[in-house]
Amino acid sequence: MALSKSTEDRIKERFDEKYKEYRAHDQTLSALAALRFVLEVIPELKQETVFWSFRPRVCSLGFESNPYTPDGLILQRPSLGFLLELKTSWNDHDVVQVINYGKAEGYLQADGTLTRFSENNCILLGYQNVPGDSHLKLLFDEWENRKPAPSLVLFRYDLQRAPSGDCMSFSRIPYARNGICPRSHFGGVINSARGFSVSAASFTEMKAKFHKANDQAIDSYAAVLWWTVYAKHYLSEEQQAEMAVGGRLQTPLQIQLDQIGKVPVLPDVEVPLTTSDVRMALEFLRQAGLVSFKIRESVYEVKLRQNVRLPSRAAAIDATQEDIAVKIINRWATYSITKPLTKRPVGPKRTKSRRHRDPGPTLPFPEPL
Amino acid sequence: MITIRGRCTLKYEYYSMNESLREFETWIEQKAAEEIHFSGTFWFVLSPQSEDRFADGLKQRPVDPQTVPMADFATDVVIKDRRDRTHKTTFWHLPFHKGSGLHLLFSLERPSRALRFMYRLLARARGKAHLFPIGHRLVRSCVQLDDRYEFSQTRVLRGVSYPSQPSEGGAEIKLNPGDAGVFFERLDEDHRVLKLARMRARVGDEGFCEFTVSRIGYMSYNKGQFAPLLKLILGRLSQEMSASVRPFEEARGRFVALRFPDPVFAERSSYSGVLGALSRLPRATLAVLHANPYFHATLTNYEDGGEFDVFVTDLSTVRIQGRAGASPASFLRLYNSLAEVFREPTVKIEEPHRFRLKDLVEGRV
């Protein structure tokens, strides 16, 4: 059946939007990798840094059970602290989020105890696309109204192409009300007018450590990573052999709903996908027609195979078709237009009590907190 | 005394080993003399498995060494065609490279016919055994069988090659026969990837040896004196093969840099060559995480479970980071796939970076 032009356009538009988001998210991970690289490899920065984490949990006393999750925490001698948050572009929620970070009194240790921040703190807020003056004014007005103790420093991060090699550059935004980092080597390079840059040849060394930013995973990115990296770790020995010989599973991989929390631990990955990210990934793949959910059995069925095909009605796109990421996102875009997941899936009529138990067909698990 | 795979113990004193080799040489030369188009093919198989597991995985059975002298085990591979007719090929195991990860199998079929059977055989190992690709450099080192003769005194009787990316060119061509010096010079100048070469090398006072080398991972003896070829197979070639996988064995999470002789990634569009080369790998999934400006893809090789991150960050280098457990054979699979498209790169494990704050400030990190 020939598709109307408008449907094709809608698929293409949805693909473009999703793929843009996918690429932007990867750029954020590149920036995290670059910061991780300089903290580890530049001896002056390494020596002054006593602790860093790209999965920190911060909160105020008494709110330990509901911490905030900035993208990074760097503590330096003698008593400096940097809370890091990276954004693609402006969002109105940024103001509340950043103020919450600014009001946080400390960070949680692995055992859940709160360690207080020193008074010389700074919130580092990075954007790929620098917000306009009106947004900056809004942000700093609110910041000054609420008077958090740390300084707020906005910077831009940008992946640049250069003849000598591609690099990630960081530069403080030249806005009159922008804050200043505390005095340290690390603070100094951010404060400097030129900023600093890290070549792709360097930061890619750390890139594979980041599968997401601490508080942010993109469904498309999580889905692609889950399909290509994580899925293998769910396979039994027999299923692995099946994939090794034929490149596909004869019978789908089944993941019980109550098993989703057991995300495989991958060596060398510092910020891996979490339970809620895996749920999000499986839902994305469900819409892409690569995963189905059996309500009666409460089980996801994954039709794992090496070769992902595009649906016949997929829109023609510019990106290369050999790439599984492109294929998965294109499948998602196509089916989300032509066959969107129904609000109420086919299955037995549910009773009231069951409906009460069941959190819903499109998201068959509790919403993450 | 050498124990072979714990199944039987055979006494191989040096004398008897040499005797066996001589017996093998005589046997194969006689076979070659009896047939016009003879191919005694040596298949180089890389496997991390122990001798025992390798033999079990391939379902090898002990054989009487009278059939093929030196052979200790054999495997029959049977394929049924569409008309339900069965075709069989036998591969014999030659116990030369014990403990090295390199296994030598031998067949008497034409290699073009035996190849299908070989892939079927390797499938039994479930990704734990791969043919060892014989790339450009290794083929070059096969040219001289006797030091008394120059490189160019070996004649290339048939050469099959195709253009490497990003060079333009059509399908594979057969270069005109000629001396090896001219042949390899032309390959280099035209940036071509060598697929197969049949050569005639001078040996001894007036002798010769005719043989075929394929990048797929085999070497066939065709006619002439066999001893120098066997010496090459068991000596220099095997050593160079072992040396070429050593960086992959030593990588352990560090980046392995494959540096190509030319700036093949001057155009971003040439990333599609990397993508094409790696996505063609059977039983592997590849997803591009970033393609502009630099290239980052994640790859899972289901054949043996190897997981990799692949980066291109400059004009001539592909950098591969294997996660824990990525085997040398799995690395080699990626290497070969890229070498088939972009010509042969040099392989090096990257050293840790050494930068100072000054480098960061001055934009050199």
Interface residues (C-beta under 8 A of the other chain):
Chain A: R23 D26 Q27 S30 F37 V38 V41 I42 P43 E44 L45 L159 Q160 R161 G165 D166 C167 H185 V189 S192 R194 F196 S197 V198 S199 A200 A201 S202 T204 E205 K207 A208 Y221 V224 L225 W227 T228 V229 K232 Q240 A241 M243 A244 V245 G246 G247 L266 P267 D268 Q306 T320 E322 D323 I324 A325 V326 I328
Chain B: A123 R126 G127 G253 F255 S272 L275 G276 S279 P282 R283 A284 T285 L286 A287 V288 L289 H290 A291 N292 P293 Y294 H296 A297 T298 L299 T300 Y302 E303 D304 G305 E307 D309 F311 T313 D314 R319 Q321 R323 A324 P352 H353 F355 R356 L357 D359 L360 V361 G363 V365
